[in-house]
Every structure is written in C-alpha cells, then in structure tokens.
Amino acid sequence: MDKKIDEKAKTVADKTYQYSDYYSNDQLSKGMAVSHEQVSDTYMEGTIDRLEGKNGRDDHAENEEIPRK
C-alpha cells in the first residue's frame, strides 16, 4: 500500500507544465494548466503596491529630490 502511494506522489512531484495540459482529460494535467494560467495572469497583472506611487501615479514626481550622502 505504501509503495503505491509513494509511486503516486512521485508522479505528482515529477509533473511539470506542458501546453498540452490544457487539452488533457487527466485531473493532474488540468490542475497544472489552471495553476499555470493563474500564475501567468498574476505575473502579468503585477502587484497592487506598484500602482500606489507618489501623487497617485505609478512613477515618481519628475522633480523629486534624490537624497545623497
């Protein structure tokens, strides 16, 4: 019984995303495709703190003083 579980765990651990996962009927492949899409969307969106720069802009003010030592 433990050997069967170990083999299944190894299969899951060895799995990497493949484009064909979107068209597979395998639950593991479909899960990989969904996870890949979510990570890709999040990466492309960025983070919310990037949107909250000075003066409500993404970049800093043009005449902002840069502290120097």
C-alpha positions, 0 to 999 in steps of 0.5 A, spaced: 500 500 500 505 504 501 509 503 495 503 505 491 502 511 494 509 513 494 509 511 486 503 516 486 506 522 489 512 521 485 508 522 479 505 528 482 512 531 484 515 529 477 509 533 473 511 539 470 507 544 465 506 542 458 501 546 453 498 540 452 495 540 459 490 544 457 487 539 452 488 533 457 482 529 460 487 527 466 485 531 473 493 532 474 494 535 467 488 540 468 490 542 475 497 544 472 494 548 466 489 552 471 495 553 476 499 555 470 494 560 467 493 563 474 500 564 475 501 567 468 495 572 469 498 574 476 505 575 473 502 579 468 497 583 472 503 585 477 502 587 484 497 592 487 503 596 491 506 598 484 500 602 482 500 606 489 506 611 487 507 618 489 501 623 487 497 617 485 501 615 479 505 609 478 512 613 477 515 618 481 514 626 481 519 628 475 522 633 480 523 629 486 529 630 490 534 624 490 537 624 497 545 623 497 550 622 502 
